[in-house]
Amino acid sequence: MQPLSDTTLAYGERMMTALLGVDALYRGESGDSVGLAVLNMDTEGRFRADSFGGYDAAAACFEDLRREASSLREADRRLYYRQTCDSTLAFIRWRTQGLDFADQLVGFLHVPVAAAADKELDDLESDLDDLLAGMGYAGSLRAKCAAWEARNRVPADEVQDTLEALLGQAWERTEERLMGIPADRSDGMGVKTVTSVPYNARCDYLGRTIEINTDPVLTRPGLKHLAVHEGYPGHYVQFKLRETWARDGLAPADGMLSVVNTASSSVFEGIADAGLRMLEWDGNDDDRVQGLLNRHRAGIGTGAAWRLQAQEWPRDRVTDWLRARSLIGGDGWVTNRMAFISAPSRAVLIWSYWWGERSVLPAWLDAMSPSETDANGPDPARAQSFLTYLYGRMHSVQSVAMFEPEEGEAA
């Protein structure tokens, strides 16, 4: 794959400072200390936020950036940056004029305006029921899931040690099977258990800490998923590569930001959710159960958010609906999901978990499919080229599918 053009790298620097400018406006007028750009890896302060007099000036800047995106050499960059401009303009409209929930979904994330369909949820439940029955679990689906959860449960006081051990295995497997990590193992993530927070786990990259919520019931397969999702080859590896490559002039500067409510949100979560498959570490039945449960949780999360934010159901009614549809995790999981989807500045992000893996995994499997010249396995050059494309460029659910192998790489 050809390196990005100098024009595109320069454009990324302009996008970086413009996004920081909107982040500063938002923090100032909303009082939201977390912000729009929730992570800035430019710790040296190389890039200064654009100083906008208000949202009108910011919108004019992003209209200009949108027009300029059409002249970039790379087709995927033209699309992605246009969508990022559209996301930011939609965010500005939300702050200045108001934007209904359906328009936020389209405007911020560029995904269909719909919760997960009942049929998709029913199919996931049917697949879970069949798999658990084949593993010897009996009774209703809820009874099977409860028995599986009890068998695999990790007590809260053992979560930290268990997750740390799984993180070590995930690091080694990432380096052996996927790519070299440009850091010593000592640079990796530590673990801190927390309670009463609106998330299952969080990657504090600058603090090199994974915060894991012990209010929900946790299982070993679930912690294995989180080790990959928050750590390796998930969020830590995403951030480490983007930070390293941007500083080396190999990736756009705006990759040093983690921005919410934007075109890249779904693929950001999708890379992390596809990690077990990418590492070929999902081969036993318990891992397959966890994978289906992850998809089911993401789906019912969209259902709950849609009912609360779009249909304006009372909060208690939505909580009851979510509790009735959830299969594992107990009240702790229901409580933290409700807190997540109740925050107006974050509610649409629940869709990134529903659309992320289903966008990334097909592109990954295509890149790893056996080549025409070697039916025994993927073309190594194509696989590495795709990893550079996936990790070295920010992507929307549409642009991630636009990878084209360079001449000489098997297609």
VOGU-3710 file (C-alpha; in Angstrom, 3 decimals, decimal comma):
1> mqplsdttla> 0,000/0,000/0,000  1,372/3,393/-0,947  2,216/5,850/1,847  -0,157/8,726/2,344  0,643/11,809/0,285  2,223/14,887/1,820  -0,987/16,748/0,999  -3,033/14,290/3,041  -0,615/14,462/5,980  -0,814/18,264/5,902
11> ygermmtall> -4,599/18,034/5,772  -4,491/15,812/8,878  -2,631/18,556/10,744  -5,337/21,069/9,846  -8,012/18,603/10,915  -6,200/18,089/14,224  -6,171/21,768/15,168  -9,738/22,328/13,940  -11,084/19,425/16,013  -9,219/20,709/19,047
21> gvdalyrges> -10,843/24,092/18,432  -14,348/22,607/18,457  -13,452/20,571/21,535  -12,422/23,784/23,321  -15,689/25,496/22,340  -17,733/22,544/23,551  -15,930/22,210/26,878  -16,325/25,933/27,483  -20,041/26,196/26,787  -21,187/22,824/28,135
31> gdsvglavln> -19,059/22,328/31,233  -18,335/18,779/30,014  -14,798/18,188/31,274  -14,465/14,965/29,255  -15,040/16,849/26,030  -15,452/15,911/22,396  -11,793/14,932/22,012  -11,582/12,575/24,988  -7,903/11,794/24,395  -5,080/13,912/22,970
41> mdtegrfrad> -1,806/12,023/22,563  0,042/15,177/21,504  1,466/15,482/25,007  4,304/17,687/23,734  1,815/20,359/22,650  2,949/20,449/19,045  -0,545/21,276/17,796  -2,542/24,198/19,166  -6,314/24,344/19,021  -7,777/26,724/16,472
51> sfggydaaaa> -9,203/29,746/18,232  -12,807/30,038/17,048  -14,867/33,020/18,093  -17,924/30,769/18,206  -19,606/27,824/16,543  -20,362/29,821/13,375  -16,636/30,297/12,760  -15,993/26,635/13,505  -18,698/25,582/11,051  -17,183/27,767/8,326
61> cfedlrreas> -13,807/26,108/8,914  -15,259/22,633/8,571  -17,162/23,624/5,434  -13,784/24,635/3,970  -12,168/21,394/5,125  -15,015/19,424/3,584  -14,409/21,055/0,197  -10,667/20,504/0,443  -11,138/16,811/1,204  -12,345/16,233/-2,357
71> slreadrrly> -8,847/16,980/-3,685  -6,997/14,380/-1,598  -5,269/11,652/-3,581  -6,560/8,638/-1,666  -10,199/7,686/-2,254  -10,691/6,358/1,268  -9,294/9,602/2,732  -11,610/11,698/0,574  -14,593/9,783/1,923  -13,468/9,545/5,532
81> yrqtcdstla> -12,515/13,192/5,916  -15,712/14,346/4,227  -17,652/12,235/6,714  -15,605/13,587/9,621  -16,452/17,119/8,521  -20,116/16,145/8,253  -19,974/14,602/11,744  -18,486/17,758/13,210  -20,973/20,000/11,423  -23,800/17,830/12,769
91> firwrtqgld> -22,309/18,094/16,250  -22,224/21,880/15,899  -25,894/21,901/14,801  -26,752/19,761/17,826  -25,094/22,294/20,137  -26,515/25,397/18,459  -29,924/24,403/17,105  -30,721/21,013/18,561  -30,755/17,755/16,596  -33,190/14,929/17,109
101> fadqlvgflh> -31,841/11,520/18,006  -32,347/9,940/14,585  -30,412/12,754/12,917  -27,625/12,344/15,464  -27,216/8,715/14,439  -26,884/9,575/10,771  -25,010/12,811/11,301  -22,494/11,678/13,906  -21,883/7,997/13,125  -23,105/7,552/9,522
111> vpvaaaadke> -25,077/4,408/10,392  -28,712/3,485/9,675  -31,423/5,025/11,823  -32,679/1,920/13,562  -32,153/-0,132/16,667  -31,084/-3,731/16,255  -34,000/-5,581/14,663  -36,011/-8,031/16,753  -35,217/-10,777/14,255  -31,480/-10,219/14,663
121> lddlesdldd> -31,819/-10,423/18,431  -34,018/-13,515/18,143  -31,462/-15,167/15,852  -28,661/-14,438/18,318  -30,732/-15,921/21,132  -31,479/-19,003/19,044  -27,785/-19,479/18,249  -26,930/-19,094/21,935  -29,603/-21,583/22,945  -28,325/-24,172/20,462
131> llagmgyags> -24,680/-23,685/21,440  -25,336/-23,906/25,173  -27,540/-26,961/24,709  -24,729/-28,620/22,771  -22,408/-27,861/25,703  -24,745/-29,722/28,053  -26,696/-26,836/29,607  -30,422/-27,460/30,166  -33,603/-25,466/30,643  -34,692/-22,144/29,173
141> lrakcaawea> -32,162/-19,841/27,501  -32,087/-17,667/30,603  -31,447/-20,739/32,778  -28,689/-21,934/30,451  -27,011/-18,512/30,516  -27,264/-18,305/34,307  -25,623/-21,711/34,678  -22,891/-20,817/32,179  -22,262/-17,524/33,960  -22,053/-19,226/37,374
151> rnrvpadevq> -19,597/-21,800/36,041  -17,309/-19,142/34,529  -17,733/-16,389/37,126  -14,664/-14,571/38,442  -15,171/-13,104/41,945  -14,590/-9,349/42,206  -11,480/-9,799/44,361  -9,888/-12,001/41,663  -10,698/-9,781/38,683  -7,483/-7,720/38,730
161> dtleallgqa> -5,115/-10,698/38,828  -7,137/-12,603/36,232  -7,255/-9,672/33,803  -3,545/-8,926/34,247  -2,666/-12,525/33,369  -4,924/-12,424/30,293  -3,362/-9,128/29,210  0,059/-10,766/29,272  -1,165/-13,568/27,036  -2,866/-11,101/24,691
171> werteerlmg> 0,348/-9,049/24,308  2,372/-12,147/23,426  -0,228/-13,421/21,009  -0,504/-10,028/19,283  3,241/-9,925/18,673  3,404/-13,560/17,572  0,391/-13,638/15,271  -0,379/-10,094/14,189  2,268/-7,393/14,450  5,114/-6,031/16,496
181> ipadrsdgmg> 4,075/-3,541/19,177  6,437/-0,523/19,130  6,979/-0,536/22,899  8,374/-2,662/25,701  5,916/-4,787/27,639  6,475/-2,466/30,613  4,700/0,269/28,624  1,505/-1,784/28,589  -1,690/-1,442/30,556  -2,193/-1,985/34,266
191> vktvtsvpyn> -5,552/-2,829/35,836  -7,680/-0,943/38,349  -11,063/-2,158/39,582  -13,817/0,457/39,948  -17,513/0,570/40,838  -20,494/2,856/40,238  -19,352/3,979/36,775  -21,383/4,064/33,512  -19,133/1,657/31,581  -17,955/-1,954/31,687
201> arcdylgrti> -14,302/-1,072/31,169  -12,284/1,942/30,056  -8,844/2,342/28,511  -7,017/5,241/30,173  -4,184/5,244/27,652  -2,179/8,156/29,045  -2,438/6,652/32,521  -1,713/3,179/31,113  -4,603/1,777/33,127  -7,646/-0,307/32,265
211> eintdpvltr> -10,475/0,522/34,638  -12,728/-2,520/35,021  -16,178/-2,175/36,571  -16,845/-4,963/39,076  -20,532/-4,121/39,601  -21,642/-6,481/36,776  -21,062/-10,209/37,131  -17,778/-10,938/35,341  -16,644/-14,179/33,726  -13,267/-15,422/32,523
221> pglkhlavhe> -14,364/-15,406/28,837  -15,669/-11,870/29,350  -12,377/-10,749/30,875  -10,499/-12,395/28,014  -12,573/-10,315/25,610  -11,838/-7,148/27,607  -8,098/-7,889/27,675  -8,165/-7,912/23,892  -10,659/-5,056/23,509  -9,057/-2,568/25,883
231> gypghyvqfk> -5,507/-3,835/25,469  -3,983/-5,900/22,679  -4,667/-5,697/19,744  -7,483/-3,326/20,734  -7,398/0,191/22,128  -3,856/0,262/23,526  -2,407/-0,984/20,226  -4,638/1,386/18,240  -3,423/4,353/20,282  0,220/3,259/20,387
241> lretwardgl> 0,446/2,811/16,609  -1,425/6,002/15,808  0,740/7,987/18,233  4,006/6,446/16,976  3,229/6,665/13,271  1,907/10,226/13,502  5,065/11,386/15,256  7,154/9,606/12,623  5,251/11,356/9,829  3,681/8,115/8,585
251> apadgmlsvv> 0,089/8,746/9,683  -2,111/11,864/9,874  -1,818/13,982/13,004  -5,542/13,832/13,757  -5,013/10,158/14,610  -3,519/11,365/17,890  -7,014/12,336/18,976  -9,806/10,083/20,157  -13,011/11,908/19,281  -16,507/10,761/20,226
261> ntasssvfeg> -19,707/11,201/18,199  -17,846/11,060/14,916  -17,320/9,003/11,782  -14,538/6,890/13,308  -16,418/5,821/16,445  -17,800/2,518/15,143  -14,589/1,228/13,573  -12,659/2,240/16,688  -14,814/-0,157/18,709  -14,950/-2,681/15,866
271> iadaglrmle> -11,186/-3,208/15,769  -11,246/-3,889/19,498  -14,225/-6,258/19,268  -12,684/-8,172/16,346  -9,449/-8,687/18,278  -10,106/-12,230/19,463  -10,807/-13,355/15,913  -7,763/-11,507/14,589  -5,604/-13,330/17,143  -7,309/-16,682/16,421
281> wdgndddrvq> -7,993/-16,859/20,165  -11,718/-17,573/20,010  -11,616/-21,284/19,331  -13,479/-22,856/22,260  -17,176/-23,008/23,030  -16,966/-20,583/25,957  -15,382/-17,986/23,673  -18,129/-18,538/21,123  -20,783/-18,076/23,828  -19,108/-14,843/24,904
291> gllnrhragi> -18,982/-13,603/21,319  -22,710/-14,146/20,860  -23,432/-12,521/24,217  -21,356/-9,495/23,201  -23,393/-9,104/20,006  -26,641/-9,567/21,923  -25,657/-6,973/24,528  -24,724/-4,480/21,823  -28,063/-5,072/20,121  -30,258/-4,669/23,193
301> gtgaawrlqa> -28,213/-1,596/24,097  -29,371/0,058/20,872  -32,918/-1,052/21,611  -32,852/0,515/25,053  -31,246/3,734/23,790  -33,794/4,068/20,986  -36,701/3,611/23,381  -35,278/6,133/25,837  -33,968/8,830/23,499  -36,076/8,539/20,325
311> qewprdrvtd> -39,385/7,125/21,576  -39,088/8,900/24,933  -40,168/5,986/27,070  -39,939/6,675/30,815  -36,570/5,647/32,229  -38,104/3,019/34,546  -39,911/1,391/31,627  -36,696/1,238/29,566  -34,824/-0,227/32,546  -37,456/-2,951/32,873
321> wlrarsligg> -37,242/-3,700/29,134  -33,452/-3,940/29,235  -33,489/-6,139/32,313  -36,021/-8,466/30,662  -33,866/-8,805/27,511  -30,453/-9,121/29,202  -29,069/-12,603/29,712  -25,996/-12,148/31,915  -24,301/-9,493/34,032  -27,036/-8,972/36,618
331> dgwvtnrmaf> -28,414/-5,623/37,753  -24,909/-4,137/37,752  -24,757/-4,401/33,971  -28,273/-3,015/33,494  -27,483/-0,070/35,769  -24,286/0,911/33,959  -25,895/0,562/30,508  -28,766/2,781/31,579  -26,307/5,393/32,840  -24,448/5,221/29,517
341> isapsravli> -27,488/5,673/27,282  -29,028/8,330/29,535  -26,201/10,796/28,872  -27,298/12,979/25,909  -23,686/13,552/24,851  -22,916/9,831/24,676  -26,154/7,958/23,954  -25,621/7,459/20,207  -22,244/5,814/20,863  -23,974/2,582/21,890
351> wsywwgersv> -24,491/2,038/18,141  -20,717/1,928/17,608  -20,649/-1,448/19,376  -23,434/-2,764/17,156  -21,901/-1,586/13,870  -18,198/-1,827/14,683  -17,309/-5,513/14,526  -19,704/-6,201/11,677  -17,861/-3,537/9,633  -14,278/-4,477/10,539
361> lpawldamsp> -14,437/-8,273/10,563  -15,498/-8,779/6,913  -12,666/-6,499/5,768  -10,200/-8,412/7,960  -11,390/-11,813/6,740  -11,136/-10,658/3,133  -7,556/-9,495/3,672  -6,699/-12,809/5,355  -8,397/-15,070/2,808  -6,120/-17,479/0,902
371> setdangpdp> -4,604/-15,920/-2,190  -5,056/-17,319/-5,672  -1,372/-18,254/-5,758  -1,268/-19,855/-2,308  -4,377/-21,747/-1,265  -2,735/-22,614/2,061  -3,002/-19,182/3,566  -3,189/-15,408/3,136  -0,622/-13,391/1,294  1,654/-12,029/4,094
381> araqsfltyl> 2,333/-8,762/2,289  -1,388/-8,144/1,770  -2,146/-8,953/5,423  0,477/-6,516/6,703  -0,612/-3,886/4,211  -4,174/-4,196/5,474  -3,053/-3,881/9,101  -1,251/-0,651/8,196  -4,422/0,540/6,468  -6,603/-0,442/9,421
391> ygrmhsvqsv> -4,473/0,931/12,249  -2,676/3,761/10,464  -5,754/5,566/9,172  -8,936/6,582/10,930  -11,965/4,921/9,360  -15,719/5,069/9,073  -17,878/1,988/8,566  -17,762/2,783/4,842  -14,074/3,598/4,359  -12,784/0,520/6,179
401> amfepeegea> -14,103/-1,578/3,289  -12,155/0,417/0,664  -8,775/-1,281/1,123  -7,071/-2,017/-2,180  -3,880/-4,137/-2,257  -0,892/-2,572/-3,929  0,321/-4,062/-7,177  2,308/-7,199/-6,328  0,113/-8,032/-3,325  -2,350/-10,850/-3,951
411> a> -5,914/-9,638/-4,247
//
